[in-house]
Amino acid sequence: MSRRAELAAGLAAVRERVAGACAEAGRDVDEVTLVVVTKFFPASDVCLLADLGVTDVGENRHQEAQAKAEECADLGLRWHFIGGLQSNKAAAVAAYSSVVESVDRAKLVGPLARGAAGREQPMDVLLQVSLDPPGREGRAGVDPDDLGALASRVEQEQDLRLRGLMAVAPLGEDPATAFARLAEVRAAFVAEHPAATWLSAGMSGDLEHAVRLGATHVRIGSAVLGSRPTGK
């Protein structure tokens, strides 16, 4: 099977899963954007995905993302940065990203705004909210109680546009339970920020739970691209 055929089969299977979850939840399938995470995969795969109708691509390492964005600049893709972000790299990430999904502290906001300055449209920002219990090692994301202050900081920047929230289901927890908790956090957040309706949640193993509980974006890697290349 050619690589294009492999990717086409993976995309078809994922789109069928999304459609099934939307049907169960009484949602329109057009409400959910598929973000294909191409970490460790070559730019040639990105080109094939674009040819197969993919419009949104996710990366979580700056150097790799920057190189692919430059190589695929003529494809009209929306690049989502979804990884942990260092403040000294935030401006560089903003220079090529359409969306940064992993904003979890105020220190990132100024550099992101500087990197996004001068573009025709503001850069879209999602706040990464933690679903882990306090004190867990490696915990990523802002505490739900601190979302309001971080959102206000983003809204101060004219070159950034607050779009919503992003989260990852904690390891070892039923994703349905985690995403139900996220849905409550999101409802309270949207009540305060009515335009920030995006919710990025769900990956290859748990996308159905996320879609049923309101995800507008799902971040899918292995279910489309297969296992990561060896040596990574």
Backbone as CSV, one residue per row, in Angstrom:
resi,resn,N_x,N_y,N_z,CA_x,CA_y,CA_z,C_x,C_y,C_z
1,MET,0.847,-1.196,0.000,0.000,0.000,0.000,0.886,1.252,0.000
2,SER,0.555,2.222,-0.825,1.329,3.457,-0.873,1.104,4.263,0.401
3,ARG,2.018,5.168,0.675,1.863,6.016,1.860,0.597,6.852,1.752
4,ARG,0.295,7.348,0.561,-0.926,8.137,0.391,-2.157,7.293,0.735
5,ALA,-2.159,6.052,0.294,-3.296,5.175,0.580,-3.398,4.883,2.081
6,GLU,-2.242,4.720,2.751,-2.253,4.501,4.203,-2.877,5.690,4.929
7,LEU,-2.445,6.872,4.546,-2.978,8.077,5.189,-4.467,8.257,4.879
8,ALA,-4.854,7.975,3.656,-6.263,8.091,3.278,-7.123,7.137,4.103
9,ALA,-6.626,5.917,4.318,-7.368,4.943,5.115,-7.471,5.392,6.565
10,GLY,-6.363,5.905,7.114,-6.386,6.398,8.486,-7.345,7.563,8.658
11,LEU,-7.308,8.499,7.715,-8.223,9.639,7.771,-9.676,9.196,7.698
12,ALA,-9.956,8.276,6.795,-11.338,7.810,6.640,-11.844,7.165,7.926
13,ALA,-10.993,6.363,8.568,-11.399,5.696,9.807,-11.650,6.706,10.919
14,VAL,-10.776,7.702,11.039,-10.946,8.712,12.083,-12.191,9.561,11.818
15,ARG,-12.385,9.940,10.569,-13.568,10.746,10.255,-14.856,9.966,10.522
16,GLU,-14.819,8.662,10.307,-15.982,7.836,10.618,-16.229,7.794,12.125
17,ARG,-15.150,7.706,12.904,-15.293,7.713,14.368,-15.867,9.046,14.854
18,VAL,-15.371,10.142,14.299,-15.880,11.457,14.687,-17.358,11.583,14.324
19,ALA,-17.702,11.127,13.136,-19.098,11.204,12.697,-20.001,10.380,13.610
20,GLY,-19.531,9.190,14.011,-20.323,8.358,14.911,-20.528,9.011,16.259
21,ALA,-19.463,9.609,16.800,-19.577,10.282,18.093,-20.501,11.493,17.998
22,CYS,-20.418,12.224,16.885,-21.313,13.372,16.696,-22.768,12.918,16.620
23,ALA,-23.006,11.826,15.909,-24.369,11.314,15.794,-24.931,10.934,17.161
24,GLU,-24.112,10.284,17.980,-24.560,9.906,19.326,-24.884,11.122,20.169
25,ALA,-24.120,12.195,19.969,-24.301,13.400,20.778,-25.293,14.379,20.177
26,GLY,-25.826,14.051,19.011,-26.758,14.958,18.362,-26.086,16.218,17.837
27,ARG,-24.820,16.080,17.427,-24.068,17.219,16.925,-23.851,17.079,15.420
28,ASP,-23.641,18.216,14.768,-23.287,18.226,13.355,-21.797,17.930,13.241
29,VAL,-21.415,17.047,12.336,-20.010,16.669,12.186,-19.140,17.876,11.801
30,ASP,-19.739,18.868,11.180,-18.983,20.063,10.798,-18.572,20.904,12.003
31,GLU,-19.098,20.571,13.184,-18.725,21.303,14.400,-17.360,20.876,14.929
32,VAL,-16.799,19.796,14.400,-15.543,19.248,14.930,-14.449,19.335,13.869
33,THR,-13.351,19.997,14.223,-12.190,20.133,13.340,-11.156,19.073,13.698
34,LEU,-10.676,18.376,12.695,-9.636,17.373,12.886,-8.273,18.045,12.733
35,VAL,-7.489,18.008,13.806,-6.113,18.507,13.777,-5.199,17.277,13.750
36,VAL,-4.498,17.071,12.644,-3.634,15.903,12.522,-2.242,16.264,13.063
37,VAL,-1.820,15.527,14.077,-0.552,15.811,14.746,0.561,15.040,14.048
38,THR,1.478,15.774,13.422,2.482,15.166,12.555,3.865,15.089,13.197
39,LYS,3.934,15.198,14.504,5.202,15.116,15.226,5.994,13.871,14.828
40,PHE,7.253,14.068,14.486,8.201,13.024,14.087,7.973,12.488,12.676
41,PHE,6.907,12.924,12.014,6.663,12.474,10.646,7.157,13.530,9.665
42,PRO,7.555,13.140,8.468,8.185,14.081,7.540,7.202,15.048,6.892
43,ALA,7.780,16.116,6.348,6.965,17.100,5.635,6.256,16.477,4.442
44,SER,6.821,15.419,3.882,6.160,14.754,2.753,4.789,14.212,3.164
45,ASP,4.671,13.754,4.415,3.364,13.306,4.908,2.397,14.480,5.020
46,VAL,2.903,15.622,5.451,2.053,16.812,5.549,1.507,17.176,4.172
47,CYS,2.352,17.098,3.170,1.908,17.397,1.801,0.801,16.440,1.353
48,LEU,0.980,15.166,1.653,-0.037,14.182,1.290,-1.341,14.446,2.041
49,LEU,-1.235,14.774,3.323,-2.434,15.056,4.117,-3.191,16.257,3.555
50,ALA,-2.451,17.289,3.174,-3.104,18.465,2.581,-3.836,18.086,1.312
51,ASP,-3.235,17.230,0.498,-3.859,16.786,-0.740,-5.109,15.956,-0.466
52,LEU,-5.152,15.331,0.731,-6.306,14.520,1.123,-7.369,15.335,1.866
53,GLY,-7.189,16.637,1.918,-8.219,17.499,2.483,-7.993,17.974,3.896
54,VAL,-6.861,17.619,4.491,-6.559,18.099,5.841,-6.203,19.583,5.780
55,THR,-6.780,20.364,6.685,-6.531,21.808,6.717,-5.780,22.256,7.959
56,ASP,-5.792,21.414,9.008,-5.199,21.791,10.293,-4.184,20.734,10.722
57,VAL,-2.970,21.200,11.036,-1.874,20.309,11.392,-1.304,20.744,12.735
58,GLY,-1.002,19.778,13.596,-0.478,20.085,14.914,0.957,19.626,15.090
59,GLU,1.735,20.417,15.809,3.114,20.086,16.153,3.363,20.504,17.598
60,ASN,4.319,19.840,18.255,4.592,20.250,19.631,6.069,20.479,19.938
61,ARG,6.901,20.522,18.897,8.305,20.869,19.097,8.658,22.001,18.138
62,HIS,9.145,23.105,18.685,9.328,24.320,17.887,10.214,24.119,16.664
63,GLN,11.382,23.532,16.849,12.312,23.428,15.730,11.722,22.617,14.576
64,GLU,11.089,21.503,14.914,10.475,20.661,13.883,9.289,21.371,13.239
65,ALA,8.495,22.019,14.054,7.316,22.714,13.534,7.708,23.838,12.594
66,GLN,8.695,24.612,12.982,9.131,25.745,12.170,9.629,25.278,10.799
67,ALA,10.419,24.205,10.798,10.958,23.695,9.539,9.849,23.195,8.620
68,LYS,8.882,22.475,9.190,7.784,21.965,8.354,6.900,23.085,7.840
69,ALA,6.635,24.070,8.688,5.795,25.190,8.268,6.431,25.936,7.098
70,GLU,7.760,26.088,7.143,8.455,26.752,6.041,8.402,25.903,4.771
71,GLU,8.623,24.598,4.921,8.646,23.720,3.746,7.269,23.595,3.104
72,CYS,6.222,23.713,3.933,4.847,23.524,3.436,4.081,24.845,3.372
73,ALA,4.808,25.941,3.248,4.184,27.267,3.339,3.150,27.524,2.251
74,ASP,3.257,26.836,1.119,2.348,27.105,0.000,1.078,26.266,0.047
75,LEU,0.880,25.502,1.128,-0.263,24.586,1.187,-1.491,25.192,1.865
76,GLY,-1.360,26.375,2.423,-2.512,27.032,3.041,-3.002,26.364,4.310
77,LEU,-2.101,25.713,5.036,-2.488,24.992,6.247,-2.556,25.919,7.456
78,ARG,-3.374,25.526,8.427,-3.380,26.177,9.740,-2.511,25.334,10.670
79,TRP,-1.459,25.937,11.196,-0.536,25.229,12.075,-0.910,25.483,13.525
80,HIS,-1.135,24.399,14.257,-1.478,24.471,15.677,-0.247,24.058,16.483
81,PHE,0.222,24.926,17.360,1.290,24.526,18.268,0.629,24.008,19.545
82,ILE,0.912,22.747,19.884,0.177,22.103,20.980,1.079,21.644,22.114
83,GLY,2.379,21.886,22.008,3.303,21.391,23.015,3.601,22.411,24.096
84,GLY,4.326,21.952,25.108,4.786,22.852,26.144,5.635,23.960,25.533
85,LEU,5.413,25.184,25.974,6.006,26.346,25.326,6.933,27.072,26.291
86,GLN,8.148,27.349,25.835,9.095,28.139,26.614,8.939,29.605,26.235
87,SER,9.033,30.484,27.220,8.805,31.899,26.944,9.834,32.466,25.974
88,ASN,11.068,31.919,25.990,12.086,32.452,25.079,11.906,31.972,23.641
89,LYS,10.979,31.064,23.420,10.683,30.603,22.064,9.284,31.007,21.606
90,ALA,8.531,31.633,22.483,7.129,31.920,22.184,6.968,32.839,20.983
91,ALA,7.799,33.877,20.882,7.674,34.800,19.745,7.958,34.092,18.428
92,ALA,8.960,33.217,18.424,9.289,32.472,17.203,8.165,31.524,16.824
93,VAL,7.542,30.888,17.807,6.413,29.997,17.541,5.236,30.774,16.946
94,ALA,4.996,31.962,17.482,3.873,32.776,16.998,4.071,33.241,15.568
95,ALA,5.320,33.274,15.106,5.590,33.780,13.763,5.022,32.879,12.676
96,TYR,4.876,31.570,12.957,4.364,30.653,11.927,3.066,29.953,12.328
97,SER,2.667,30.061,13.575,1.475,29.341,14.047,0.204,30.134,13.769
98,SER,-0.831,29.425,13.385,-2.159,30.034,13.304,-2.849,29.989,14.661
99,VAL,-2.558,28.920,15.407,-3.179,28.696,16.725,-2.097,28.200,17.679
100,VAL,-2.045,28.768,18.868,-1.231,28.199,19.937,-2.197,27.698,21.006
101,GLU,-2.178,26.383,21.222,-3.177,25.754,22.087,-2.700,25.571,23.525
102,SER,-1.430,25.852,23.789,-0.841,25.449,25.062,-0.427,26.622,25.943
103,VAL,-1.203,27.689,25.927,-0.899,28.839,26.779,-1.367,28.529,28.203
104,ASP,-0.405,28.432,29.121,-0.755,28.025,30.485,-0.213,28.959,31.570
105,ARG,0.381,30.106,31.143,0.868,31.064,32.135,1.019,32.427,31.474
106,ALA,0.900,33.462,32.286,0.889,34.837,31.780,2.213,35.223,31.141
107,LYS,3.302,34.601,31.575,4.637,34.929,31.064,4.753,34.714,29.560
108,LEU,3.902,33.859,28.994,3.957,33.561,27.564,3.262,34.618,26.714
109,VAL,2.358,35.368,27.309,1.444,36.201,26.526,2.167,37.320,25.793
110,GLY,3.047,38.051,26.481,3.771,39.145,25.845,4.612,38.685,24.666
111,PRO,5.455,37.657,24.840,6.239,37.167,23.708,5.379,36.668,22.542
112,LEU,4.281,35.984,22.838,3.397,35.535,21.762,2.836,36.723,20.981
113,ALA,2.438,37.756,21.700,1.889,38.939,21.040,2.937,39.613,20.162
114,ARG,4.184,39.672,20.634,5.242,40.270,19.814,5.471,39.451,18.541
115,GLY,5.444,38.144,18.672,5.642,37.291,17.506,4.496,37.357,16.514
116,ALA,3.299,37.646,17.019,2.111,37.698,16.166,1.861,39.078,15.584
117,ALA,2.618,40.069,16.004,2.381,41.450,15.572,2.550,41.586,14.065
118,GLY,1.677,42.380,13.475,1.806,42.706,12.067,1.050,41.808,11.113
119,ARG,0.493,40.701,11.612,-0.258,39.838,10.699,-1.648,40.425,10.445
120,GLU,-2.276,39.966,9.397,-3.578,40.520,9.021,-4.648,40.193,10.050
121,GLN,-4.587,38.984,10.611,-5.558,38.567,11.608,-4.832,38.228,12.904
122,PRO,-5.464,38.459,14.057,-4.825,38.071,15.314,-4.567,36.567,15.362
123,MET,-3.578,36.175,16.129,-3.298,34.748,16.308,-4.271,34.176,17.336
124,ASP,-4.826,33.014,17.021,-5.775,32.368,17.916,-5.048,31.679,19.069
125,VAL,-5.599,31.822,20.260,-4.992,31.291,21.475,-6.003,30.439,22.233
126,LEU,-5.546,29.269,22.664,-6.309,28.445,23.593,-5.542,28.370,24.911
127,LEU,-6.260,28.397,25.999,-5.650,28.245,27.317,-5.663,26.768,27.686
128,GLN,-4.495,26.229,28.014,-4.431,24.824,28.412,-4.779,24.705,29.886
129,VAL,-5.881,24.033,30.149,-6.353,23.867,31.525,-5.973,22.477,32.014
130,SER,-5.491,22.400,33.237,-5.090,21.116,33.796,-6.294,20.358,34.339
131,LEU,-6.367,19.080,34.003,-7.376,18.188,34.576,-6.753,17.264,35.625
132,ASP,-5.447,17.440,35.877,-4.753,16.641,36.885,-5.020,17.199,38.279
133,PRO,-4.920,16.347,39.298,-5.042,16.857,40.667,-3.848,17.732,41.011
134,PRO,-4.025,18.725,41.871,-2.905,19.579,42.275,-1.757,18.750,42.847
135,GLY,-0.537,19.166,42.494,0.632,18.486,43.047,1.145,17.319,42.234
136,ARG,0.412,16.908,41.208,0.882,15.781,40.400,2.134,16.188,39.625
137,GLU,3.137,15.320,39.630,4.388,15.599,38.937,4.146,15.656,37.426
138,GLY,4.766,16.637,36.795,4.609,16.777,35.350,3.289,17.392,34.939
139,ARG,2.564,17.943,35.883,1.257,18.531,35.610,1.394,19.684,34.612
140,ALA,0.648,19.622,33.543,0.671,20.677,32.532,-0.670,21.384,32.508
141,GLY,-0.633,22.687,32.323,-1.876,23.438,32.245,-2.107,24.297,33.463
142,VAL,-2.968,25.269,33.284,-3.311,26.191,34.360,-4.438,25.596,35.205
143,ASP,-4.423,25.885,36.482,-5.497,25.440,37.363,-6.800,26.112,36.926
144,PRO,-7.915,25.396,36.927,-9.180,26.009,36.507,-9.503,27.303,37.242
145,ASP,-9.105,27.399,38.511,-9.401,28.611,39.276,-8.621,29.826,38.783
146,ASP,-7.554,29.590,38.011,-6.720,30.692,37.541,-6.984,31.063,36.081
147,LEU,-7.978,30.435,35.478,-8.267,30.706,34.066,-8.680,32.150,33.821
148,GLY,-9.461,32.705,34.715,-9.976,34.061,34.510,-8.871,35.085,34.375
149,ALA,-7.887,35.003,35.257,-6.786,35.967,35.215,-5.963,35.810,33.937
150,LEU,-5.722,34.567,33.536,-4.943,34.332,32.320,-5.710,34.802,31.085
151,ALA,-7.010,34.539,31.067,-7.835,34.991,29.943,-7.803,36.513,29.822
152,SER,-7.883,37.191,30.942,-7.847,38.655,30.928,-6.526,39.170,30.368
153,ARG,-5.448,38.475,30.701,-4.135,38.887,30.188,-4.081,38.737,28.666
154,VAL,-4.600,37.635,28.140,-4.621,37.439,26.692,-5.465,38.512,26.012
155,GLU,-6.583,38.837,26.607,-7.502,39.804,25.996,-6.932,41.221,25.959
156,GLN,-5.862,41.465,26.683,-5.220,42.777,26.641,-4.407,42.995,25.368
157,GLU,-4.112,41.912,24.632,-3.243,41.992,23.467,-4.062,41.996,22.176
158,GLN,-3.923,43.059,21.389,-4.713,43.175,20.156,-4.289,42.175,19.089
159,ASP,-3.072,41.643,19.188,-2.598,40.685,18.187,-2.900,39.237,18.559
160,LEU,-3.582,39.029,19.678,-4.003,37.696,20.102,-5.513,37.662,20.209
161,ARG,-6.094,36.514,19.923,-7.552,36.345,20.005,-7.844,35.116,20.863
162,LEU,-8.470,35.327,21.995,-8.821,34.226,22.899,-9.944,33.407,22.285
163,ARG,-9.652,32.130,22.015,-10.618,31.280,21.332,-11.284,30.257,22.247
164,GLY,-10.593,29.834,23.316,-11.194,28.814,24.163,-10.168,28.069,24.981
165,LEU,-10.422,26.775,25.182,-9.618,25.951,26.082,-9.075,24.714,25.382
166,MET,-7.977,24.211,25.928,-7.416,22.925,25.515,-7.124,22.114,26.764
167,ALA,-7.259,20.788,26.664,-6.930,19.933,27.807,-6.582,18.534,27.319
168,VAL,-5.874,17.821,28.194,-5.493,16.438,27.963,-6.035,15.607,29.112
169,ALA,-6.654,14.481,28.810,-7.147,13.606,29.874,-5.968,13.062,30.677
170,PRO,-6.019,13.097,32.009,-4.907,12.599,32.821,-4.667,11.108,32.614
171,LEU,-3.409,10.715,32.667,-3.068,9.305,32.579,-3.697,8.544,33.739
172,GLY,-4.254,7.385,33.428,-4.799,6.545,34.473,-6.218,6.879,34.894
173,GLU,-6.810,7.885,34.282,-8.188,8.254,34.615,-9.105,7.975,33.432
174,ASP,-10.318,7.558,33.719,-11.308,7.356,32.668,-11.501,8.676,31.928
175,PRO,-11.218,8.721,30.616,-11.340,9.985,29.895,-12.751,10.559,29.911
176,ALA,-13.757,9.694,29.991,-15.126,10.205,30.046,-15.331,11.042,31.307
177,THR,-14.777,10.588,32.425,-14.879,11.336,33.675,-14.116,12.650,33.587
178,ALA,-12.898,12.573,33.038,-12.074,13.779,32.911,-12.733,14.816,32.009
179,PHE,-13.272,14.369,30.878,-13.870,15.315,29.943,-15.215,15.842,30.454
180,ALA,-15.893,15.081,31.286,-17.102,15.610,31.917,-16.742,16.771,32.843
181,ARG,-15.625,16.615,33.551,-15.151,17.693,34.420,-14.745,18.907,33.569
182,LEU,-14.102,18.629,32.449,-13.706,19.703,31.539,-14.926,20.447,30.994
183,ALA,-15.983,19.716,30.692,-17.198,20.357,30.171,-17.768,21.357,31.173
184,GLU,-17.675,21.043,32.452,-18.151,21.970,33.485,-17.271,23.213,33.541
185,VAL,-15.955,22.995,33.476,-15.027,24.122,33.474,-15.279,25.012,32.259
186,ARG,-15.477,24.373,31.124,-15.698,25.120,29.893,-16.994,25.932,29.944
187,ALA,-18.054,25.355,30.497,-19.327,26.069,30.576,-19.185,27.356,31.392
188,ALA,-18.481,27.260,32.515,-18.269,28.449,33.343,-17.397,29.469,32.618
189,PHE,-16.407,28.976,31.870,-15.495,29.864,31.152,-16.231,30.611,30.039
190,VAL,-17.037,29.898,29.277,-17.759,30.529,28.170,-18.797,31.530,28.689
191,ALA,-19.326,31.284,29.864,-20.261,32.249,30.450,-19.585,33.598,30.671
192,GLU,-18.290,33.563,30.980,-17.528,34.799,31.198,-16.905,35.324,29.907
193,HIS,-16.669,34.425,28.954,-16.000,34.796,27.694,-16.790,34.181,26.543
194,PRO,-17.913,34.771,26.173,-18.849,34.150,25.229,-18.279,33.843,23.852
195,ALA,-17.248,34.547,23.432,-16.679,34.297,22.110,-15.660,33.166,22.118
196,ALA,-15.261,32.721,23.307,-14.192,31.719,23.423,-14.791,30.316,23.488
197,THR,-15.339,29.872,22.367,-16.129,28.636,22.351,-15.367,27.401,21.904
198,TRP,-14.104,27.560,21.483,-13.359,26.386,21.039,-12.975,25.505,22.225
199,LEU,-13.002,24.217,22.004,-12.543,23.260,23.013,-11.744,22.177,22.308
200,SER,-10.432,22.179,22.528,-9.546,21.185,21.936,-9.313,20.082,22.959
201,ALA,-9.857,18.919,22.671,-9.741,17.784,23.592,-9.952,16.507,22.800
202,GLY,-9.303,15.441,23.259,-9.458,14.169,22.580,-8.310,13.874,21.643
203,MET,-7.800,12.641,21.764,-6.722,12.173,20.909,-7.123,10.814,20.338
204,SER,-6.170,10.097,19.770,-6.506,8.859,19.061,-7.282,7.870,19.924
205,GLY,-6.935,7.785,21.205,-7.551,6.775,22.045,-8.850,7.175,22.720
206,ASP,-9.164,8.476,22.723,-10.328,8.906,23.509,-11.174,9.971,22.804
207,LEU,-11.050,10.068,21.493,-11.737,11.151,20.791,-13.255,11.096,20.948
208,GLU,-13.809,9.886,21.023,-15.271,9.775,21.135,-15.792,10.438,22.402
209,HIS,-15.105,10.197,23.519,-15.518,10.814,24.784,-15.475,12.337,24.675
210,ALA,-14.414,12.844,24.049,-14.264,14.290,23.931,-15.354,14.903,23.053
211,VAL,-15.652,14.260,21.946,-16.672,14.793,21.042,-18.036,14.785,21.717
212,ARG,-18.345,13.711,22.413,-19.649,13.631,23.101,-19.812,14.737,24.135
213,LEU,-18.688,15.188,24.698,-18.750,16.193,25.755,-18.384,17.587,25.265
214,GLY,-18.419,17.780,23.934,-18.374,19.138,23.406,-17.117,19.584,22.705
215,ALA,-16.134,18.710,22.506,-14.911,19.140,21.825,-15.212,19.688,20.436
216,THR,-14.579,20.792,20.101,-14.695,21.364,18.752,-13.470,21.028,17.901
217,HIS,-12.387,20.597,18.561,-11.152,20.208,17.882,-10.625,18.937,18.525
218,VAL,-10.243,17.959,17.712,-9.603,16.748,18.224,-8.210,16.649,17.607
219,ARG,-7.232,16.237,18.418,-5.830,16.201,18.006,-5.419,14.743,17.796
220,ILE,-5.292,14.350,16.550,-5.113,12.934,16.231,-3.776,12.703,15.540
221,GLY,-2.986,11.787,16.087,-1.704,11.437,15.486,-1.693,10.027,14.952
222,SER,-1.465,9.045,15.838,-1.231,7.670,15.407,-2.400,7.053,14.651
223,ALA,-3.635,7.427,14.971,-4.783,6.832,14.291,-4.824,7.212,12.807
224,VAL,-4.166,8.296,12.455,-4.071,8.696,11.045,-2.734,8.296,10.441
225,LEU,-1.654,8.573,11.162,-0.307,8.428,10.596,0.338,7.086,10.887
226,GLY,-0.197,6.339,11.839,0.426,5.088,12.222,1.420,5.307,13.351
227,SER,2.159,4.258,13.708,3.137,4.346,14.777,4.238,5.341,14.395
228,ARG,4.798,5.973,15.427,5.867,6.935,15.185,7.061,6.235,14.548
229,PRO,7.790,6.974,13.707,8.983,6.389,13.085,9.947,5.865,14.145
230,THR,10.647,4.797,13.836,11.583,4.202,14.792,12.702,5.187,15.088
231,GLY,13.210,5.056,16.323,14.304,5.923,16.729,13.860,7.243,17.295
232,LYS,12.554,7.451,17.371,12.045,8.707,17.933,11.600,8.507,19.356
